[in-house]
Amino acid sequence: MSELFSGTKEVDERFSFDEGALESYLRQHVESFGGGLQVRQFKGGQSNPTYALRDDNGKEYVLRRKPPGKLLPSAHAVDREYKVITALHEHTDVPAPKTYCLCEDESVIGTMFYVMDLVDGRIIWDQTLPDIPKSERAKYFDAMNDVIARLHNADYKAIGLEDFGKPGNYVTRQVSRWSKQYKLSETEKIEEMDRLMEWLPENVPETDETTVIHGDYRMDNMVFHPTEPRVVAVLDWELSTLGDPLADFAYHVMSWRLPNSLFRGIGGEDLDALGIPHENEYVAAYCRRTGRERIDNWDYYLAYNMFRIAAILQGIAGRVRDGTAASSHADEQVARIRPIAEFAWAQAEKVIKAG
């Protein structure tokens, strides 16, 4: 998997642009830019095409842009991504890259984009951590746990993100949003998704908690220090907003329930043999860090998140159909929709049976 998504490649013709126009823009808007622009495209990033930029001084940047073509409403919000990364980098201890500029002028490269630092480190795709000694693996999980707790403990009003979303009713609004987007992208009928779209909005837990949430917090969306078990940057903030931290955390912990074949998860793995914490231990660590005794409605949150990821993958299926998918491997994601929907409904049935 890592060979498919790690590193860079020549810019895909579908996502190429006028590099001279970009260089002129960077000279005007990025003080540290030294000219002599070199551009390559990262292999990952199904949603927003992402590029590695390098100047004559060896300084490296990352450019994230909206893809060209037909897009779903409210998707690919790189301006929101820029806003949250900037606020977190400048005002919190959450490891977010330094940003340089947001360009809303589509005449420069064809779509909106922003530029941030390229953070040196490791992207880890396999959550069993095969290249890391068993004695060190728990530290990597603890580092992830620490960072998501820091994010959820941040005072969003104090860091200028009060208008970054609507407080309250987050899960209700998300179920509605992803149901609509699922229907817009639907390529085949999946009964479990239909059942979930009916059941989820009727059973949303009551909560008044609101924090900044990442929306796609998982191991391969962060950069680890080159040699230490430490997160030096969290990436891919496109789905970030103000919302329910428990929904955000449950998305992250969904990895313990889903197998590697579906979501690069660790479901079904021998965690003791691997030296990886069990789900209940990981949840307990988060609770300690965020000052809570327990998490109620845990199975609902997991079912909701499995539904959500199935809907996101259906969005990719829609982009494959429409020819706007940013990754040549996006079609492989499509095959995961039905089995994840089945996992989600099985999770919902646990709640139903528990009464």
HELIX and SHEET records of a PDB file:
HELIX    1   1 SER A    2  PHE A    5  1                                   4    
HELIX    2   2 GLU A   13  PHE A   15  5                                   3    
HELIX    3   3 GLU A   19  HIS A   29  1                                  11    
HELIX    4   4 VAL A   78  HIS A   91  1                                  14    
HELIX    5   5 LYS A  134  ASN A  153  1                                  20    
HELIX    6   6 TYR A  170  SER A  185  1                                  16    
HELIX    7   7 GLU A  191  TRP A  199  1                                   9    
HELIX    8   8 LEU A  200  GLU A  202  5                                   3    
HELIX    9   9 MET A  219  ASN A  221  5                                   3    
HELIX   10  10 PRO A  245  VAL A  253  1                                   9    
HELIX   11  11 MET A  254  TRP A  256  5                                   3    
HELIX   12  12 ASN A  260  PHE A  263  1                                   4    
HELIX   13  13 LEU A  271  LEU A  274  1                                   4    
HELIX   14  14 GLU A  279  THR A  290  1                                  12    
HELIX   15  15 TRP A  298  ASP A  322  1                                  25    
HELIX   16  16 ALA A  330  VAL A  334  1                                   5    
HELIX   17  17 ILE A  337  ALA A  354  1                                  18    
SHEET    1   A 6 THR A   8  LYS A   9  0                                        
SHEET    2   A 6 GLN A  38  PHE A  42 -1                                        
SHEET    3   A 6 THR A  50  ARG A  54 -1                                        
SHEET    4   A 6 GLU A  60  ARG A  65 -1                                        
SHEET    5   A 6 PHE A 113  ASP A 117 -1                                        
SHEET    6   A 6 THR A  99  CYS A 103 -1                                        
SHEET    1   B 2 THR A 211  ILE A 213  0                                        
SHEET    2   B 2 THR A 241  GLY A 243 -1                                        
SHEET    1   C 2 MET A 222  PHE A 224  0                                        
SHEET    2   C 2 VAL A 231  VAL A 234 -1                                        
END                                                                             
